[in-house]
Amino acid sequence: MPRHAVPGPVRAADESMTLINEVYRRPLDPGYQEAADRRAAGVAPRRTVRGGAALLVLAVLLGAFATTSAVALRRPAPAVLEARALLEAEIRERTALADDLRRGNAALSAEIAQLQGDAASTDDPELFAQLQRDAVAAGVVPVVGPGLRVVLTDGDPADGTAPDDGSALVLDHDLQILVNGLWAAGAEAVTVNGERLTSTTAIRSAGAAVLVDSTALSSPYTVEAIGDAASMQTRLARLSAGQHLASLAQYGIDVRVSAQRELQLAGRGQLTLRSAQVPGEDLEAPQEVAPSDTQDADLGAAGPRTLGSRSSDVAGSVRRDGEETR
């Protein structure tokens, strides 16, 4: 006997969307809908002044409680405030002590220099005169005179380049080329952002910062050189350093060169000799004089030497074309 299939219940086509349809057809909750119907029919209880005032007071109390809670949560604990005050007081005390030691060190250095100068001028006037002449080349004393000022400023990344590719930043390599060019153009003394350069000064990079010895510098980089401004500017333009400065414009770096009637360059202070030896006449080559950490101890040098003449003194960064330089 053949079996016939029993038809099942018919399901709606949108049965899976019952919840969405219910929300669409009845957007209000039944309780809210009932209150709205009573209000529309005019049978809903009217709001009284007392009820409105109570509602206002309740809202103010809730707002004040929320504000007080937020302030209490954001307020540091008393122990944290006490520790912070103690740390600030200790920082101020140590800073004042460091300032006192720095002033005392400067006074003692000046006294030592005065005593050495008095002794040299009395015992050996010729040596004293030579020391005075070589003090400028060694960067010991401050100098004043006309010269050239070059300001390099970081630019904005060019269109189509990554924001952090560094192509628009002034690199230590750029400052090295500029300083070497100024020495070659006849500069007698050079500073970068007020830091006096000597034959042992290192210009290098540490991450995104440019260091002159151990001092971190930031853009804009102001390079000042004392000498004949017109002559230096002409010679610099003829050297490869001038061509390099001109090429920086394509990376968005701003380069400004100006002649100055008077520049005041600070000195690096009294140098310290670790050891010294007077070479004898029978020696084939003169013995080297050990320099200090930051100064050139060879006071007999005829003038400031370019940083490029001693590649071990200047640690370079990476060129823009990817070649490493030193």
C-alpha positions in Angstrom: 0.0 0.0 0.0 1.6 3.2 -1.1 2.4 5.7 1.6 1.5 9.4 1.2 3.7 12.2 2.6 2.0 14.2 5.4 2.3 17.9 4.7 4.1 19.8 7.4 3.4 23.3 8.7 4.0 26.1 6.3 6.9 28.4 7.3 7.0 32.0 6.4 9.7 33.1 4.0 11.1 35.6 6.4 10.7 33.5 9.5 14.5 33.8 10.3 14.0 37.6 10.5 11.2 37.6 13.1 13.1 39.6 15.7 14.0 42.3 13.1 10.5 42.4 11.8 9.1 42.7 15.3 11.4 45.6 16.1 10.4 47.3 12.8 6.6 46.8 13.4 6.7 47.7 17.1 9.6 50.0 17.8 8.4 50.9 21.3 8.4 48.6 24.2 4.8 47.5 25.2 5.1 49.5 28.5 6.2 52.7 26.7 3.6 52.2 24.0 0.9 51.9 26.7 2.1 55.1 28.3 2.2 56.9 25.0 -1.4 55.7 24.2 -2.6 57.0 27.6 -0.9 60.3 27.0 -2.5 60.6 23.5 -5.9 59.8 25.0 -5.5 62.4 27.7 -5.9 60.0 30.6 -2.2 60.0 31.6 -1.4 61.6 35.0 -0.2 65.2 34.6 3.2 66.2 35.8 3.2 68.4 38.9 5.6 71.1 40.0 6.7 69.0 42.9 7.5 66.0 40.7 9.4 68.2 38.3 11.4 69.7 41.1 12.1 66.2 42.6 13.3 65.1 39.1 15.6 68.1 38.8 17.1 67.5 42.3 17.6 63.9 41.4 19.4 64.8 38.2 21.6 67.3 40.0 22.5 64.8 42.7 23.4 62.1 40.1 25.5 64.6 38.2 27.4 65.7 41.3 27.9 62.1 42.4 29.3 61.2 38.9 31.6 64.2 38.9 32.9 63.5 42.4 33.6 59.9 41.6 35.5 60.8 38.4 37.6 63.4 40.3 38.3 61.0 43.0 39.4 58.3 40.6 41.7 60.7 38.7 43.3 62.2 41.8 46.7 60.7 42.7 47.1 58.9 46.0 48.6 61.0 48.8 51.6 58.7 48.8 52.2 59.4 45.1 52.0 63.1 45.7 54.4 63.0 48.6 56.9 60.9 46.6 56.6 63.3 43.7 57.2 66.4 45.9 60.3 64.6 47.4 61.7 63.8 44.0 61.2 67.4 42.8 62.9 68.8 45.9 65.8 66.4 45.3 66.1 67.4 41.7 66.2 71.1 42.6 68.8 70.4 45.2 71.0 68.3 42.9 70.7 70.9 40.1 71.8 73.7 42.4 74.7 71.6 43.6 75.7 70.9 40.0 75.5 74.6 39.1 77.8 75.4 42.1 80.3 72.7 41.1 80.2 74.0 37.5 80.9 77.6 38.6 83.7 76.4 40.9 85.2 74.3 38.1 85.1 77.3 35.8 86.7 79.5 38.4 89.5 77.0 39.1 90.1 76.5 35.3 90.4 80.3 34.9 92.8 80.4 37.8 94.9 77.6 36.4 95.0 79.2 33.0 96.1 82.5 34.5 98.9 80.8 36.5 100.1 78.9 33.5 100.0 82.1 31.4 101.9 84.0 34.0 104.5 81.3 34.4 104.9 80.9 30.6 105.1 84.7 30.0 107.8 85.0 32.7 110.0 81.9 31.9 109.6 81.7 28.1 107.9 84.7 26.4 108.3 83.1 22.9 106.5 79.9 24.1 103.8 82.0 25.7 103.2 83.9 22.4 103.1 80.6 20.5 100.5 79.3 23.0 98.4 82.4 22.6 98.4 82.0 18.8 97.6 78.3 18.8 94.8 78.8 21.4 92.5 79.9 18.6 93.3 76.9 16.4 92.8 74.6 19.3 89.4 76.1 20.1 90.4 76.9 23.7 89.5 80.6 23.7 86.5 82.5 22.4 86.9 84.4 19.2 85.1 87.4 17.6 85.2 88.6 14.0 83.4 88.7 10.6 82.4 85.4 9.0 79.8 83.3 7.3 76.5 81.8 8.7 74.9 78.7 7.2 71.5 77.5 8.5 70.2 74.1 7.6 66.5 73.3 8.4 64.7 70.0 8.1 62.1 70.0 5.4 58.8 68.2 4.9 58.7 64.8 3.2 58.2 65.1 -0.6 55.0 63.8 -2.2 55.0 60.1 -2.7 57.6 59.3 0.0 57.0 57.8 3.3 56.8 60.2 6.2 59.6 58.5 8.2 62.1 57.8 5.4 64.3 60.6 6.7 65.1 62.0 3.2 64.0 65.5 4.3 66.1 65.5 7.5 69.6 67.1 7.8 72.0 64.3 8.5 75.3 64.3 10.2 76.9 63.6 6.9 75.5 66.9 5.6 77.1 68.8 8.5 80.4 67.0 8.0 80.6 68.0 4.3 79.6 71.6 5.2 82.2 71.9 8.0 84.9 70.4 5.9 84.1 72.8 3.1 84.3 75.8 5.5 87.7 74.7 6.7 88.9 74.2 3.2 87.4 77.6 2.2 89.6 79.4 4.8 87.6 79.3 8.1 89.6 80.1 11.2 87.0 78.9 13.7 83.7 77.0 13.3 80.7 76.3 15.6 77.6 74.2 15.1 74.6 75.4 17.2 77.1 77.1 19.5 79.4 74.0 19.9 83.0 74.9 19.0 84.7 72.4 16.6 88.2 71.3 17.0 90.4 68.7 15.2 89.1 66.0 17.5 85.4 66.9 17.3 83.1 64.1 16.2 80.0 64.8 14.3 77.8 61.7 14.2 74.3 60.5 14.5 72.5 58.6 17.3 69.1 57.5 16.1 67.3 60.6 14.8 69.6 63.0 16.7 72.8 64.6 15.4 75.6 64.7 18.0 78.6 67.0 18.2 80.8 65.0 20.5 78.3 64.2 23.2 75.9 67.1 22.7 72.6 66.4 20.9 71.5 69.0 18.4 68.2 69.6 16.6 67.0 71.5 13.6 67.7 74.2 12.6 71.4 73.7 12.5 73.3 77.0 12.5 76.9 76.7 11.4 79.0 79.8 11.9 82.6 80.2 10.6 84.9 83.2 11.3 87.0 84.4 8.3 86.7 86.5 5.2 83.0 86.1 4.4 83.2 87.0 0.7 86.2 84.8 0.1 84.8 81.8 2.0 81.4 82.0 0.2 83.1 82.1 -3.2 85.4 79.2 -2.4 82.6 77.2 -0.8 80.5 77.5 -3.9 83.4 76.1 -6.0 84.0 73.1 -3.8 82.0 69.9 -3.7 80.5 71.0 -0.4 78.7 73.9 -2.2 77.3 71.5 -4.8 76.2 69.2 -2.0 74.4 72.1 -0.3 72.7 73.0 -3.6 71.5 69.4 -4.0 69.8 69.4 -0.6 67.0 71.5 -2.0 65.6 68.6 -3.9 64.9 66.8 -0.5 63.1 69.9 0.8 65.9 71.0 3.1 66.2 74.7 3.5 69.7 76.2 3.2 70.4 79.8 4.0 73.8 81.3 3.6 74.5 84.9 4.9 77.6 87.0 5.6 77.9 88.5 9.1 79.9 91.5 10.1 80.6 90.1 13.6 80.3 86.6 15.0 81.0 85.6 18.6 82.2 82.0 18.9 82.6 80.4 22.3 85.7 78.5 23.3 85.9 74.9 24.6 87.8 75.9 27.7 91.2 74.8 29.0 92.4 71.6 27.5 93.9 68.7 29.5 97.0 66.9 28.4 97.2 63.2 29.3 100.9 62.9 28.5 103.5 65.0 26.5 107.0 64.5 25.3 109.5 66.8 23.6 111.0 65.0 20.6 114.8 64.8 20.5 116.9 65.8 17.5 117.9 62.2 16.9 114.4 61.0 16.5 113.3 60.4 12.9 109.6 61.3 13.5 108.1 63.4 16.3 106.2 61.6 19.0 102.5 62.1 19.2 101.0 64.1 22.0 98.0 62.4 23.5 95.0 64.6 23.3 92.2 65.0 25.8 88.8 63.6 25.3 87.5 66.6 23.5 90.5 68.9 22.7 93.4 68.7 20.4 96.6 68.7 22.4 98.9 69.6 19.5 99.3 73.3 20.2 102.0 73.5 17.6 99.5 73.0 14.7 99.5 75.8 12.2 95.7 76.0 12.1 92.5 74.0 12.4 92.5 70.8 10.5 89.5 69.6 8.6 87.5 66.8 10.0 87.9 64.8 6.9 91.6 64.6 7.3 91.1 62.1 10.1 88.4 59.7 9.2 88.6 58.0 12.6 87.4 61.2 14.3 84.2 61.6 12.5 81.6 58.8 12.5 79.2 59.3 9.6 75.7 58.0 9.0 74.2 56.4 5.9 74.1 58.4 2.7 70.8 59.0 1.0 71.8 56.6 -1.7 72.3 53.9 0.9 76.2 53.9 1.0 77.7 54.0 4.4 80.1 56.9 5.1 82.6 57.6 7.8 
